[in-house]
Amino acid sequence: MEYGGHWNLFTERDTLMIEHTLWVEKFRPQTLESYIGNEELKAKIKIYLESGDIPHLLLVGPAGTGKTTLAKLLAKNMNCDALYINASTRIGTLENREERISDYCSTVGFSQFKMVILDEADYLTPTSQASLRSLMETFSRYTRFILTANYVERIIDPIQSRCQVFKIIPPSKRDVAIRLAGVLDQEGVEYTVDDVGTIVTSGYPDIRRVINSAQRQTVNKVLKVDKFAMIAADYKLKLLEHLKNDSKSQAFNNIRQLLADSQVNNFTELYKLLYDEIETYGKGHVAPVVLIIAEAQWTDSFAVDKEIHIMSMIIKILAEIKTK
């Protein structure tokens, strides 16, 4: 089903790219039918599109799983003008963007209503979020806000209460593999099923990372998976094995080398894996290890060097679960 509507999306440079060389942008879903996963949420979004109106929305989920895509898809397929702002580019504060949002919302538009997409809103401080709440209240009659966040707990309650909160669940690995294969087919790239599987495993659930990785490793229309991607594909499982089987000093050295080789800079999935598998490597020390993981996850967004930060967590875990 096609949904008509005026589309006027202003980016940070107030321009809309028509041609894309980045696959992740070139193949970003433009219709609800092409958006993979989250079928129940899609059914709800379909109602919004058919009615021509939406409430304020807060889309929450891991990085690269489709929050921004869904927000832009909504704006494009509804009769609205839209302003897009990435909150993480001015970390911790809206600064002059409060004025920009206010000016945008208070001017006369060309469409039924206006939409403000505030990406990565969990980067805003509570003070800035309080200012945002005021803007949402002031312009609620003609303006809808769509916020995205990796961590819902970092969004203040007054904003959450003013939004319909939806959790974005990553699509299955199979669906991501099918999407990647479709991208490769459209680009005329030669590939093997094994290589597609390796790339999906290494990047899942971050679809953006999966597609970017495939483009990076495509040379002369042939997908060639390099050794770093293959290491990254199973680094989390190897890390677990080191925690379970190595001595304290061996585990430290092996995990440090593993992280360096993997070239991973986003450890969101690792925190969850370490928590889910805690009984396999930390039996008898579950409660202290949970506290260590929770502290590291909470401070992760403030860390300058993610690899150093994750190794500090590993050191604490090893000190807790191993005596020698």
C-alpha positions in Angstrom: 0.0 0.0 0.0 1.3 3.4 -0.9 0.7 6.4 1.3 0.7 9.9 -0.2 2.0 13.0 1.5 4.3 15.9 1.3 7.9 15.1 2.2 10.2 17.9 3.2 13.0 16.5 5.4 15.7 19.0 6.5 19.0 17.4 7.6 21.7 19.1 9.6 22.8 20.9 6.5 19.2 21.6 5.5 19.7 19.4 2.4 18.2 16.1 1.2 20.6 13.8 -0.7 19.1 12.5 -3.9 21.9 10.2 -4.8 23.7 7.9 -2.3 26.9 6.0 -2.7 26.6 4.5 0.8 24.6 1.3 0.5 23.1 1.8 4.0 21.5 5.0 2.7 20.8 3.9 -0.9 18.9 0.9 0.3 17.2 2.4 3.4 13.5 1.2 3.4 11.2 3.9 2.0 7.9 2.1 2.5 6.4 0.2 5.5 6.4 -3.0 3.4 10.1 -2.9 2.8 10.9 -2.5 6.5 11.9 -5.9 8.0 10.9 -7.3 11.3 8.7 -5.9 14.1 5.4 -7.0 12.5 3.2 -6.0 15.4 4.8 -2.5 15.5 4.3 -2.2 11.7 0.6 -3.0 12.1 0.4 -0.1 14.6 2.4 2.2 12.3 0.1 1.3 9.4 -2.9 2.6 11.4 -1.0 5.9 11.9 -0.3 6.2 8.2 -3.9 5.4 7.2 -5.3 7.9 9.8 -2.8 10.6 8.7 -1.9 11.5 12.3 0.5 10.1 15.0 1.2 10.7 18.7 4.6 11.7 20.0 6.8 8.5 19.7 9.8 7.2 21.5 11.5 4.4 19.6 14.0 2.4 21.7 16.4 -0.3 20.7 20.0 -1.3 19.9 22.1 0.7 17.5 21.5 0.0 13.8 18.2 -1.9 14.2 15.9 0.5 12.3 14.8 3.2 14.7 15.9 6.2 12.5 14.7 4.4 9.4 11.3 3.9 10.8 11.1 7.6 11.9 12.1 8.8 8.5 9.8 6.4 6.8 6.9 7.8 8.8 7.8 11.4 7.9 8.1 10.5 4.2 4.8 8.7 4.0 2.7 11.2 5.9 1.4 14.7 5.0 3.9 16.6 7.1 7.0 18.7 7.0 9.9 17.2 9.0 13.0 18.5 10.7 15.7 16.0 11.5 18.3 16.6 14.3 20.9 14.2 15.7 21.3 15.0 19.4 24.6 13.3 19.7 26.4 15.8 17.5 26.2 18.3 20.4 26.7 15.9 23.2 24.7 16.6 26.4 22.8 19.7 25.3 20.4 21.1 22.7 22.2 24.5 22.9 21.0 26.7 20.0 18.9 23.8 18.6 16.2 24.6 21.2 15.8 27.9 19.3 16.0 26.1 16.0 13.2 23.7 17.0 11.1 26.5 18.4 11.5 28.6 15.3 10.7 25.6 13.1 7.6 24.7 15.0 6.2 28.3 15.3 6.4 29.1 11.6 3.6 28.4 9.1 4.1 25.0 7.3 3.0 23.7 4.0 1.4 20.5 5.3 -1.2 19.2 7.8 1.3 19.2 10.6 5.1 19.3 11.4 7.3 16.5 12.6 10.6 16.8 14.6 12.8 13.7 14.5 15.3 13.9 17.4 17.8 11.1 16.9 19.8 9.6 19.8 17.8 11.6 22.3 19.4 9.7 25.2 22.6 11.7 24.6 20.8 14.8 26.0 21.2 15.7 29.7 18.2 15.7 32.0 18.2 19.5 31.9 18.1 19.6 28.1 15.4 16.9 28.1 13.4 19.2 30.4 13.7 21.9 27.9 12.6 19.5 25.2 9.6 18.5 27.2 8.5 22.2 27.4 8.8 22.4 23.6 6.7 19.3 23.1 4.0 20.8 25.3 4.1 24.2 23.7 3.8 23.0 20.1 1.8 19.8 20.6 -1.2 21.0 18.6 0.5 21.1 15.3 3.8 19.3 15.8 4.7 15.7 16.5 8.0 14.6 18.0 9.7 11.3 17.2 12.6 10.5 19.5 15.0 7.6 19.2 17.2 6.2 21.9 19.4 3.2 22.6 18.6 3.3 26.3 15.1 4.2 27.5 16.2 4.5 31.1 18.2 7.6 30.1 15.0 9.4 28.9 13.3 11.3 31.8 9.9 10.1 32.9 8.0 13.3 31.8 9.1 12.8 28.2 8.3 9.0 28.3 4.8 9.8 29.6 4.1 12.1 26.7 5.2 9.5 24.1 4.0 6.2 22.9 7.1 4.1 23.7 7.9 1.3 21.2 10.8 -1.2 21.6 12.5 -2.0 18.3 13.3 -5.7 18.2 16.1 -6.7 15.9 14.9 -8.9 13.0 16.1 -12.4 12.8 19.6 -13.2 11.4 17.8 -15.0 8.5 15.8 -11.8 7.7 19.0 -9.7 7.9 20.8 -12.2 5.6 18.0 -12.0 3.1 18.1 -8.2 3.1 21.9 -8.2 2.6 21.7 -10.7 -0.2 19.1 -8.5 -1.9 21.4 -5.5 -1.6 24.3 -7.5 -3.1 22.1 -8.8 -5.9 20.9 -5.2 -6.8 24.5 -4.1 -6.8 25.5 -7.0 -9.1 28.0 -8.3 -6.5 29.2 -12.0 -6.5 29.1 -13.6 -3.1 28.8 -17.0 -1.3 26.2 -17.9 1.3 29.0 -18.6 3.8 30.4 -15.1 3.4 27.0 -13.5 3.8 26.5 -15.6 7.0 29.9 -14.5 8.3 29.1 -10.8 7.8 25.7 -11.1 9.4 27.0 -13.0 12.4 29.8 -10.4 12.9 27.5 -7.4 12.8 24.2 -8.7 14.2 21.9 -7.2 15.4 23.3 -3.9 13.9 21.9 -4.0 10.3 23.7 -0.8 9.5 27.1 -2.4 10.4 26.2 -5.5 8.4 25.6 -3.5 5.2 28.5 -1.2 5.7 30.8 -4.2 6.3 29.6 -5.8 3.1 30.2 -2.7 1.1 33.7 -2.3 2.6 34.6 -5.8 1.7 33.3 -5.7 -1.9 36.1 -5.2 -4.4 35.4 -5.2 -8.2 31.9 -6.5 -7.7 33.1 -9.5 -5.6 32.5 -9.9 -1.9 35.7 -10.9 -0.2 35.5 -11.4 3.5 38.8 -10.5 5.2 40.3 -12.2 8.3 39.3 -9.4 10.6 35.7 -9.8 9.8 35.9 -13.6 10.5 37.5 -13.0 13.8 34.9 -10.4 14.7 32.2 -12.8 13.7 32.8 -15.0 16.8 34.9 -12.9 19.1 32.2 -12.9 21.7 32.1 -16.6 21.9 35.9 -16.8 22.0 35.9 -14.3 24.8 33.5 -16.5 26.8 35.8 -19.5 26.3 38.8 -17.6 27.6 36.8 -16.6 30.7 35.7 -20.2 31.3 38.9 -22.1 30.6 42.0 -19.9 31.0 43.9 -18.9 34.1 43.6 -15.3 35.2 46.8 -14.1 33.5 46.1 -16.2 30.3 42.6 -14.9 30.1 43.7 -11.3 30.4 46.4 -11.6 27.7 44.2 -13.6 25.3 41.1 -11.4 25.7 43.2 -8.3 25.3 44.6 -9.6 22.0 41.2 -10.9 20.9 39.7 -7.4 21.3 42.6 -5.8 19.4 42.3 -8.2 16.5 38.5 -8.0 16.3 38.6 -4.2 15.8 35.2 -4.0 17.4 34.2 -0.6 18.8 30.7 -1.2 19.9 30.3 -3.7 22.8 26.5 -3.4 23.4 25.9 -7.1 22.4 28.8 -8.3 24.6 27.3 -6.9 27.8 24.1 -8.8 27.2 26.0 -12.0 26.3 28.1 -11.8 29.4 24.9 -11.3 31.5 23.0 -14.2 29.7 25.9 -16.6 30.1 27.0 -15.6 33.6 26.3 -19.1 35.0 28.8 -20.7 32.5 31.8 -18.6 33.5 30.9 -17.0 36.9 29.0 -19.7 38.8 29.2 -18.9 42.5 30.0 -15.2 41.7 26.8 -14.2 39.9 25.7 -11.2 42.0 29.1 -9.4 42.1 29.6 -10.0 38.3 26.2 -8.6 37.5 27.2 -5.5 39.4 30.4 -5.2 37.4 28.6 -5.6 34.1 25.9 -3.1 35.0 28.5 -0.5 36.1 30.5 -1.0 32.8 27.4 -0.8 30.7 26.2 2.4 32.4 29.5 4.2 31.9 30.1 2.9 28.4 28.7 5.9 26.6 31.1 8.2 28.5 34.2 6.2 27.6 36.6 7.7 25.1 38.3 4.4 24.2 35.8 1.6 24.3 38.5 -1.1 24.1 40.2 0.2 27.3 36.9 0.5 29.0 35.8 -3.1 28.2 39.2 -4.4 29.3 38.8 -2.7 32.7 35.5 -4.6 33.1 37.2 -7.9 32.2 39.9 -7.2 34.8 37.3 -6.8 37.5 35.4 -9.9 36.4 38.6 -12.0 36.4 39.6 -10.7 39.8 36.2 -11.8 41.0 35.9 -15.3 39.4 39.5 -16.5 39.4 42.0 -17.0 42.2 45.0 -17.7 40.0 
